[in-house]
Amino acid sequence: MQFDTKIAIAVHQEIATWQKLNVAAFLTSAVVGGNPALIGDAYHDASGNIYLAMSRQPILIFAGTSEDLKAAHRRALERNERIAIYTRELFATGHDAANRAAVASVAAEGLDLVGVALHADRKVVDKVLKGMKLHP
């Protein structure tokens, strides 16, 4: 099925695997939290068990360098796209308020990005993530 929009997450290619997974999970929650219509219906198995609903469309994971992530961040902001970010400092914080404070203390151009995510028109996502490849 072809969707008009795309959900994409870009993670820093040189962080540890556990960090990539953590970043992808947090950024996914931000994208879905920002647009609850992305969530489908609950799942049911033949035994009658009910499972949580998931995203209605695939989520693509890309990998890039610090420069790639900064460029994607800049391009998204230039297009007035709502994005989610994850900075390196967030690995050392312990809760949501501390996360927000860590981001709020740094100007946009100084953010040490390890992840960026967005949900937008397919062509917009392609332009924002230009040059990045799907995570291997």
C-alpha positions in Angstrom: 0.0 0.0 0.0 1.3 3.5 -0.9 0.8 6.2 1.7 0.8 9.9 0.9 2.8 10.5 4.0 5.9 9.0 5.5 7.1 8.4 9.1 10.9 8.6 9.3 13.4 8.4 12.1 17.0 9.2 11.6 19.6 8.0 14.2 23.2 8.8 14.6 25.1 5.9 12.9 28.0 5.9 15.5 26.1 5.5 18.7 25.7 2.1 20.5 22.9 -0.2 19.3 21.0 0.1 22.6 21.1 3.9 22.2 19.8 3.7 18.6 16.9 1.5 19.8 16.2 3.9 22.7 16.3 6.9 20.4 14.0 5.3 17.9 11.5 4.3 20.6 11.4 7.8 22.1 11.1 9.5 18.8 8.3 7.1 17.7 6.4 8.0 20.8 6.8 11.7 19.9 5.6 11.3 16.3 2.6 9.2 17.3 1.8 11.5 20.3 1.8 14.4 18.0 -0.7 12.8 15.7 -2.9 10.2 17.4 -4.7 9.5 14.1 -1.5 7.5 13.1 -2.6 4.8 15.5 -4.9 2.0 14.1 -7.3 -0.2 16.0 -6.4 -2.7 18.7 -5.4 -6.2 17.6 -7.3 -9.4 18.7 -6.1 -13.0 18.4 -8.3 -16.0 17.7 -8.3 -16.8 21.5 -9.9 -13.5 22.3 -6.9 -11.7 23.7 -6.7 -8.0 23.0 -3.4 -6.3 22.1 -2.4 -2.7 21.9 -2.9 -0.8 18.6 0.1 0.1 16.4 0.9 2.6 13.8 -1.2 2.5 10.7 1.8 2.9 8.4 5.5 1.7 8.4 8.1 3.7 10.2 11.4 4.0 8.2 14.7 4.1 10.2 17.6 6.0 8.6 21.2 6.4 9.8 23.4 9.4 9.4 26.3 11.4 10.7 26.2 14.4 13.0 26.3 16.6 9.9 23.4 14.7 8.3 21.3 15.1 11.4 22.1 18.8 11.7 21.2 19.3 8.0 17.9 17.4 8.4 17.1 19.4 11.5 17.8 22.7 9.6 15.8 21.6 6.5 12.8 20.6 8.6 12.8 23.9 10.5 13.1 25.8 7.3 10.0 24.0 6.0 8.1 24.7 9.3 7.7 20.9 9.8 7.0 19.6 13.3 9.8 17.3 14.3 11.0 15.3 17.3 14.6 15.5 18.4 16.8 13.5 20.7 20.1 14.9 21.9 23.1 13.2 23.3 22.5 14.8 26.7 19.3 12.9 27.1 21.2 9.7 27.7 22.3 11.2 31.0 18.9 12.5 32.3 16.5 10.5 34.3 13.1 11.9 33.5 11.0 13.9 31.1 11.3 17.3 32.9 15.1 16.9 32.9 15.0 16.0 29.2 13.1 19.2 28.3 15.4 21.3 30.5 18.5 19.8 28.7 17.1 20.7 25.3 15.9 24.1 26.4 19.4 25.1 27.6 20.9 24.8 24.1 20.3 27.0 21.0 19.1 25.1 17.9 22.4 25.3 16.1 24.3 23.9 19.1 22.1 20.8 19.7 24.1 17.6 19.7 21.6 15.6 17.8 21.5 11.8 17.8 18.0 11.5 16.4 15.4 13.3 14.4 11.9 12.2 13.5 9.0 13.5 11.4 5.7 12.6 9.8 5.0 14.6 6.7 4.3 14.4 3.0 6.5 11.7 1.4 8.3 14.2 -0.8 9.0 16.5 2.2 10.4 13.7 4.2 12.7 12.8 1.3 13.9 16.4 1.1 14.5 16.7 4.8 16.5 13.4 5.0 18.3 14.0 1.7 21.5 12.0 1.5 20.7 9.6 4.4 20.3 5.9 3.8 18.1 3.4 5.5 19.7 1.9 8.6 21.4 -1.4 7.7 
